[in-house]
Amino acid sequence: MTTSVVVTGLGITAPNGLGTEDYWAATRTGKNGIGRVTRFDPAGYPSTLAGEIPGFSEEELLPSRLLPQTDRMTRLALVAAEWALADAGVDPQSLPEYDMGVVTASSSGGFEFGQNELQKLWSQGAQYVSAYQSFAWFYAVNSGQISIRSGLKGPSGVIVSDEAGGLDALAQGRRLIRKGTPMIVSGGVDASICPWGWVAQLAAKRLSTSDEPTRAFLPFDADASGYVPGEGGAILIMESAESARARGAKIYGEIAGYGATFDAAPGSDREPALRKAIEFALDDAGVRPEDVDVVFADAAGVPELDRVEAEAIGAVFGERGVPVTAPKTMTGRLYSGAAPLDVATALLAIEEGLIPPTVNVHPAEEYALDLVVDRPRTAQVRTALVVARGYGGFNSAVVVRAAD
C-alpha cells in the first residue's frame, strides 16, 4: 500500500501577510500586497511594481551571526521553516538527526547578495568580497541553511524549474517519505527584487509595465499585459499520515497527486503539455475531474499563456466546469515560492470551506472559466488542484485533499 503523505505545518512569508494567520486573514478578504518597488529606485526601469514583504525584521527574527551569511530569500526561508516546524509541533532536536530532510525549490538563488559582492569586486577588489558569496547566491542555499540551523541530516536537495519547482519540490519530498524518511521540510521562497534581479526578470519580456497596482497583473482578463513579480513563499512540513496521527499532529491535508510534463520546443506543432500534467496529477491522486472543488491557477497574466491554461482547464473539467482562483493577483508571482504558497492556501481553503478571490480581474468571456473574483466564495472544499508553470516549458500540478 502506498504511504499517504500529509502536511502538518505551514510557514508563510508573503507580500500581503507574514505568518499563516496574517496571510490567510489578508487573502480570504482580497488584500492587495502589490505596490511600487521600495528596495531600490525603479524609476529607470520599464517595470516599477512588485509584491514586496513589508515589516520583515530579520534582526529580530534571526541570530545576528546569520545576517552577514545570507541573502534576503534565505532569511525569509529560515523564518518560514521555523514557523512551519513550530506549527507542526516538531522539535528537530528531539528527533534522530537522520529522520528529517529538506527539499526546497529555487528560481534564481541569492541575487541581492550576489549583486552586492560583485559590486565590491568591481569597485574595491577581490579582497573585499565576502567568503559567504561562495554559497549565499547558490540555488541550494535555502536547503543547506535550513538543514544546518535545525540539525537535519536526512536526504536534502533543491529543485530548479522556475515557478513549477515549488510543486516539484513537494513531490520529491513525498517521494522521500515514501522511501522511508519520516519527515521532510519542503517548499520554496524566492526574493530577487534588486537591480540585478530586476534586469534578469525583465529579460523574459513578461513583466507588466503598468504603474497602477490594481491594473498591472490581470490573468484571464482582456487587458492582461504581463505579470508583477514578488518575493516570499511557503515552507511546509510533510510526513506520513500514520506518523502524524501517531503523534497527534494537526493534519492540514494530503499531498494526494502529482504530475509533471515539459512542453515541446517553440515552433513545434505539438500541443502544450499542461493538460497532461493535470491529468497525470488527477490519475496519481485517484480522483475524477468532478471530484475537484477548486483549481488554483498558474495565472501567468500573459495572454498566450493564459489561453493555454484556460484551454487545459476547459479540456479536463469542461467550460466553467470548476471554480478557478488566482490569489497570486494579491502578491505577484513569487517564482519558486508561488506554488507552495498556493498549496498552503488550498489547505487553508479546505480548512475554512472558502475559496479566496482573484482580485482586480474582469474575466474575458473567451476563456470560459468560472473564475472566483471580487470576493471569496463559500464552498465545501475537499479536493483542490494547484497548477504551476516554469519559464522554458515546465508544467506541474499537485492535488491536495482533505484528510479523512
C-alpha positions as CSV (number, residue, x, y, z in Angstrom):
1,M,0.0,0.0,0.0
2,T,1.4,3.5,-0.9
3,T,2.1,5.7,2.0
4,S,-0.2,8.7,2.4
5,V,1.8,11.9,2.8
6,V,0.2,14.8,4.7
7,V,1.1,18.4,5.6
8,T,1.3,19.2,9.3
9,G,3.0,22.6,9.4
10,L,2.9,25.8,7.4
11,G,5.3,28.7,7.4
12,I,4.3,31.7,5.2
13,T,6.1,34.9,4.2
14,A,4.1,36.8,1.6
15,P,3.7,40.3,0.5
16,N,0.2,40.5,1.9
17,G,0.8,38.7,5.2
18,L,3.6,37.5,7.4
19,G,2.8,34.2,9.1
20,T,-0.1,31.9,8.3
21,E,-2.7,33.7,10.3
22,D,-1.9,37.2,8.9
23,Y,-1.6,35.8,5.4
24,W,-5.0,34.0,5.4
25,A,-6.8,36.9,7.0
26,A,-5.5,39.1,4.1
27,T,-6.0,36.6,1.3
28,R,-9.5,35.5,2.2
29,T,-10.6,39.1,2.0
30,G,-8.6,40.1,-1.1
31,K,-5.9,42.4,0.5
32,N,-3.5,43.6,-2.2
33,G,0.2,43.4,-1.5
34,I,1.4,44.9,-4.7
35,G,3.0,48.4,-4.8
36,R,5.8,50.4,-6.2
37,V,9.3,48.9,-5.6
38,T,11.0,50.3,-2.5
39,R,14.1,48.1,-2.2
40,F,15.7,50.2,-4.9
41,D,14.7,53.1,-7.1
42,P,12.8,51.6,-10.1
43,A,12.4,54.9,-11.9
44,G,14.8,54.0,-14.7
45,Y,13.2,50.7,-15.5
46,P,10.1,49.9,-17.6
47,S,8.5,47.9,-14.7
48,T,8.1,49.6,-11.3
49,L,5.7,47.4,-9.3
50,A,6.4,44.3,-7.2
51,G,4.9,42.3,-4.3
52,E,7.4,43.2,-1.5
53,I,7.1,41.9,2.0
54,P,6.7,44.8,4.4
55,G,7.7,44.6,8.1
56,F,10.1,41.7,7.9
57,S,12.5,42.4,10.7
58,E,15.3,39.9,10.2
59,E,17.3,41.4,13.1
60,E,14.6,40.4,15.5
61,L,13.8,37.0,13.9
62,L,17.3,35.6,13.3
63,P,20.6,35.4,15.1
64,S,22.9,38.2,14.2
65,R,25.6,35.8,13.0
66,L,23.4,34.6,10.2
67,L,22.8,38.0,8.6
68,P,26.2,38.5,7.0
69,Q,26.0,35.0,5.6
70,T,22.6,35.1,3.9
71,D,20.6,36.7,1.1
72,R,17.1,38.0,1.9
73,M,15.5,35.0,0.3
74,T,17.4,32.7,2.8
75,R,16.4,34.9,5.8
76,L,12.8,34.6,4.7
77,A,13.1,30.9,4.2
78,L,14.7,30.3,7.6
79,V,12.0,32.2,9.4
80,A,9.3,30.4,7.4
81,A,10.9,27.0,8.2
82,E,11.0,27.9,11.9
83,W,7.3,28.9,11.9
84,A,6.4,25.7,10.0
85,L,8.2,23.4,12.4
86,A,6.6,25.2,15.4
87,D,3.2,24.9,13.7
88,A,3.7,21.2,13.3
89,G,4.7,20.8,16.9
90,V,8.1,19.4,15.8
91,D,11.3,20.0,17.8
92,P,14.1,18.7,15.4
93,Q,16.5,18.3,18.3
94,S,14.2,15.7,19.9
95,L,14.3,13.5,16.7
96,P,17.0,11.3,15.4
97,E,19.2,13.5,13.2
98,Y,18.7,11.5,10.0
99,D,14.9,11.3,10.4
100,M,14.3,14.7,8.7
101,G,15.4,16.1,5.4
102,V,15.0,19.3,3.4
103,V,13.9,19.7,-0.3
104,T,13.3,23.3,-1.5
105,A,12.9,24.9,-4.8
106,S,14.7,27.9,-6.1
107,S,14.3,30.0,-9.2
108,S,17.3,32.4,-9.0
109,G,19.3,31.9,-5.9
110,G,20.5,34.8,-3.8
111,F,20.5,37.6,-6.3
112,E,20.8,40.6,-4.0
113,F,23.7,39.1,-2.1
114,G,25.5,38.3,-5.3
115,Q,24.9,41.8,-6.7
116,N,26.4,43.4,-3.6
117,E,29.5,41.2,-3.7
118,L,30.1,41.7,-7.4
119,Q,29.9,45.5,-6.8
120,K,32.6,45.1,-4.2
121,L,34.7,43.1,-6.6
122,W,34.5,45.6,-9.4
123,S,34.8,48.8,-7.2
124,Q,37.1,47.7,-4.4
125,G,38.9,44.5,-5.3
126,A,38.7,40.7,-4.7
127,Q,39.9,41.1,-1.1
128,Y,36.6,42.8,-0.2
129,V,34.3,40.1,-1.4
130,S,32.7,38.1,1.3
131,A,33.7,34.4,1.7
132,Y,30.0,33.7,2.0
133,Q,29.5,34.6,-1.6
134,S,30.7,31.1,-2.3
135,F,27.3,29.7,-1.3
136,A,24.9,32.6,-0.4
137,W,23.9,33.1,-4.0
138,F,23.6,29.4,-4.8
139,Y,20.3,27.7,-5.6
140,A,20.7,25.1,-2.9
141,V,21.4,27.6,-0.1
142,N,18.0,27.6,1.5
143,S,18.0,23.8,1.8
144,G,21.5,24.0,3.3
145,Q,20.9,26.7,5.8
146,I,17.6,25.2,7.0
147,S,19.4,21.8,7.4
148,I,22.3,23.4,9.3
149,R,20.1,25.6,11.6
150,S,17.8,22.8,12.6
151,G,20.3,19.9,12.6
152,L,18.6,18.0,9.8
153,K,20.8,15.4,8.3
154,G,18.3,13.3,6.3
155,P,18.1,13.5,2.4
156,S,18.2,17.0,1.1
157,G,18.2,18.8,-2.3
158,V,17.0,21.6,-4.4
159,I,14.7,21.7,-7.5
160,V,15.3,24.3,-10.1
161,S,12.4,24.6,-12.6
162,D,11.3,28.2,-12.1
163,E,7.7,28.5,-10.8
164,A,6.9,24.8,-11.4
165,G,9.8,24.0,-9.0
166,G,7.7,24.6,-5.9
167,L,5.4,21.7,-6.8
168,D,8.3,19.6,-8.0
169,A,10.0,20.0,-4.6
170,L,6.8,18.9,-2.7
171,A,6.6,15.9,-5.0
172,Q,10.3,15.0,-4.2
173,G,9.5,15.4,-0.5
174,R,6.6,13.0,-0.9
175,R,8.8,10.5,-2.7
176,L,11.5,10.6,0.0
177,I,8.9,10.0,2.7
178,R,7.5,7.0,0.8
179,K,11.1,5.7,0.6
180,G,11.3,5.8,4.4
181,T,12.4,9.3,5.6
182,P,9.9,10.1,8.4
183,M,9.7,13.9,7.8
184,I,10.6,16.4,5.1
185,V,10.8,20.2,5.2
186,S,9.8,21.4,1.8
187,G,8.5,24.3,-0.3
188,G,10.1,27.4,-1.8
189,V,11.0,31.0,-1.1
190,D,12.4,33.4,-3.6
191,A,13.4,37.1,-3.4
192,S,15.2,38.8,-6.2
193,I,13.9,42.4,-6.1
194,C,17.2,44.1,-6.6
195,P,18.6,45.8,-9.8
196,W,20.5,42.7,-10.9
197,G,17.5,40.5,-10.3
198,W,15.2,43.1,-11.9
199,V,17.2,43.1,-15.2
200,A,17.2,39.4,-15.3
201,Q,13.4,39.3,-14.9
202,L,12.9,42.0,-17.5
203,A,14.8,39.9,-20.0
204,A,11.9,37.4,-20.2
205,K,9.7,40.3,-21.5
206,R,6.8,39.1,-19.4
207,L,6.7,41.8,-16.7
208,S,3.8,44.3,-16.7
209,T,4.8,47.9,-17.4
210,S,1.7,49.3,-15.8
211,D,2.3,51.6,-12.8
212,E,-1.2,51.1,-11.4
213,P,-1.2,48.3,-8.7
214,T,-4.8,47.3,-9.3
215,R,-4.4,47.0,-13.1
216,A,-0.9,45.6,-13.5
217,F,-1.5,41.9,-13.0
218,L,-4.7,40.7,-14.7
219,P,-4.6,37.0,-15.6
220,F,-7.5,35.9,-17.7
221,D,-8.6,39.5,-18.3
222,A,-8.8,41.1,-21.7
223,D,-6.4,43.8,-20.5
224,A,-3.7,41.3,-19.3
225,S,-0.3,42.5,-20.3
226,G,2.2,40.7,-18.2
227,Y,2.7,39.9,-14.5
228,V,4.1,41.6,-11.4
229,P,6.9,39.8,-9.7
230,G,7.0,39.3,-5.9
231,E,9.0,37.8,-3.1
232,G,8.3,35.2,-0.4
233,G,6.6,31.8,-0.5
234,A,5.9,29.0,1.9
235,I,7.6,26.2,3.7
236,L,5.6,23.0,4.6
237,I,6.2,20.2,7.0
238,M,5.4,16.8,5.4
239,E,5.2,13.4,7.0
240,S,3.4,10.1,6.6
241,A,-0.3,10.2,7.7
242,E,0.5,7.3,10.0
243,S,3.3,9.2,11.7
244,A,1.2,12.4,12.0
245,R,-1.7,10.5,13.6
246,A,0.6,8.6,16.0
247,R,1.9,11.8,17.4
248,G,-1.5,13.6,17.4
249,A,-0.4,16.3,15.0
250,K,-2.9,18.6,13.3
251,I,-3.2,17.5,9.6
252,Y,-4.0,20.2,7.1
253,G,-4.4,17.8,4.3
254,E,-2.8,15.2,2.0
255,I,-0.5,15.7,-1.0
256,A,-2.6,13.3,-2.9
257,G,-1.3,13.5,-6.5
258,Y,1.4,15.0,-8.7
259,G,2.1,15.2,-12.4
260,A,4.7,17.0,-14.5
261,T,5.4,17.5,-18.2
262,F,7.6,19.5,-20.4
263,D,6.4,21.5,-23.5
264,A,7.8,20.7,-26.9
265,A,10.2,23.2,-28.4
266,P,8.8,26.5,-29.7
267,G,7.6,26.2,-33.3
268,S,6.6,22.6,-32.8
269,D,3.1,21.6,-33.9
270,R,2.7,19.6,-30.7
271,E,0.1,20.9,-28.3
272,P,1.2,22.3,-24.9
273,A,1.6,19.7,-22.3
274,L,-0.1,21.4,-19.3
275,R,-3.3,19.4,-19.8
276,K,-1.3,16.1,-19.5
277,A,0.3,17.3,-16.3
278,I,-3.1,18.0,-14.8
279,E,-4.4,14.6,-15.9
280,F,-1.3,12.8,-14.5
281,A,-1.9,14.5,-11.2
282,L,-5.6,13.5,-11.1
283,D,-4.7,9.9,-12.0
284,D,-2.0,9.8,-9.3
285,A,-4.5,11.0,-6.8
286,G,-7.2,8.6,-8.0
287,V,-9.7,11.4,-8.4
288,R,-12.0,12.3,-11.3
289,P,-12.4,15.8,-12.6
290,E,-15.8,16.1,-11.0
291,D,-14.2,15.4,-7.6
292,V,-12.1,18.6,-7.7
293,D,-13.7,21.5,-5.9
294,V,-11.3,24.3,-7.0
295,V,-8.3,24.9,-9.2
296,F,-5.5,27.3,-8.1
297,A,-4.3,28.6,-11.5
298,D,-0.8,29.3,-12.6
299,A,-2.2,32.6,-13.9
300,A,0.7,33.9,-16.0
301,G,-1.0,37.2,-16.9
302,V,0.4,36.8,-20.4
303,P,-2.4,36.4,-22.9
304,E,-1.0,33.5,-24.9
305,L,-0.1,31.6,-21.7
306,D,-3.5,32.4,-20.1
307,R,-5.1,30.9,-23.2
308,V,-3.1,27.7,-22.9
309,E,-4.0,27.3,-19.3
310,A,-7.7,28.1,-19.8
311,E,-7.9,25.6,-22.6
312,A,-6.2,22.9,-20.5
313,I,-8.6,23.5,-17.6
314,G,-11.6,23.5,-20.0
315,A,-10.4,20.3,-21.7
316,V,-10.2,18.5,-18.3
317,F,-13.1,20.0,-16.4
318,G,-15.4,21.4,-19.2
319,E,-16.3,25.0,-19.8
320,R,-16.8,26.7,-16.5
321,G,-16.8,23.3,-15.0
322,V,-14.8,24.0,-11.8
323,P,-14.2,27.2,-9.7
324,V,-10.8,28.7,-10.5
325,T,-8.9,31.2,-8.5
326,A,-5.6,33.0,-8.5
327,P,-4.8,34.6,-5.1
328,K,-1.3,35.5,-6.5
329,T,-3.0,38.5,-8.0
330,M,-2.6,39.9,-4.5
331,T,1.1,39.1,-4.1
332,G,2.6,38.9,-7.6
333,R,4.2,35.8,-9.0
334,L,6.7,34.6,-6.4
335,Y,8.6,32.3,-8.7
336,S,9.6,29.1,-6.8
337,G,7.6,30.4,-3.8
338,A,4.4,30.8,-5.6
339,A,3.2,27.2,-5.9
340,P,4.0,26.2,-2.3
341,L,2.1,29.3,-1.2
342,D,-0.8,28.2,-3.4
343,V,-0.7,24.7,-1.8
344,A,-0.8,26.3,1.6
345,T,-3.7,28.5,0.5
346,A,-5.5,25.5,-0.8
347,L,-5.1,23.7,2.5
348,L,-6.4,26.7,4.4
349,A,-9.3,26.9,1.9
350,I,-10.1,23.3,2.7
351,E,-10.0,24.1,6.4
352,E,-12.4,27.0,6.3
353,G,-14.6,26.0,3.3
354,L,-13.8,29.2,1.5
355,I,-12.2,29.9,-1.9
356,P,-10.2,33.2,-1.8
357,P,-10.8,35.6,-4.7
358,T,-8.8,36.6,-7.7
359,V,-8.6,40.4,-7.3
360,N,-8.9,43.2,-9.8
361,V,-9.7,40.9,-12.7
362,H,-12.7,41.0,-15.1
363,P,-12.6,37.6,-16.7
364,A,-12.7,37.6,-20.5
365,E,-15.5,35.5,-21.9
366,E,-13.2,33.8,-24.4
367,Y,-11.5,31.8,-21.6
368,A,-14.8,30.2,-20.4
369,L,-13.6,30.0,-16.8
370,D,-15.6,30.1,-13.6
371,L,-13.1,32.5,-12.1
372,V,-13.8,33.4,-8.5
373,V,-13.4,37.2,-8.5
374,D,-14.1,40.2,-6.3
375,R,-15.0,38.4,-3.1
376,P,-14.4,34.9,-1.5
377,R,-16.8,32.1,-2.3
378,T,-18.1,29.9,0.4
379,A,-17.9,26.2,-0.7
380,Q,-17.2,22.8,0.6
381,V,-13.6,22.2,-0.5
382,R,-12.2,18.7,0.0
383,T,-10.0,18.4,-3.1
384,A,-8.0,21.2,-4.8
385,L,-5.7,21.2,-7.8
386,V,-2.7,23.5,-7.9
387,V,-1.1,24.3,-11.3
388,A,2.3,25.9,-11.9
389,R,4.5,26.5,-14.9
390,G,8.1,27.5,-15.2
391,Y,9.8,29.6,-17.9
392,G,11.1,27.3,-20.6
393,G,8.3,24.8,-20.7
394,F,7.9,23.2,-17.2
395,N,4.4,22.2,-16.2
396,S,3.5,20.7,-12.8
397,A,0.3,20.0,-11.0
398,V,-0.5,18.8,-7.5
399,V,-3.7,17.6,-6.0
400,V,-4.3,18.3,-2.3
401,R,-7.1,16.6,-0.4
402,A,-8.7,16.9,3.0
403,A,-7.5,14.4,5.5
404,D,-10.0,11.6,6.2
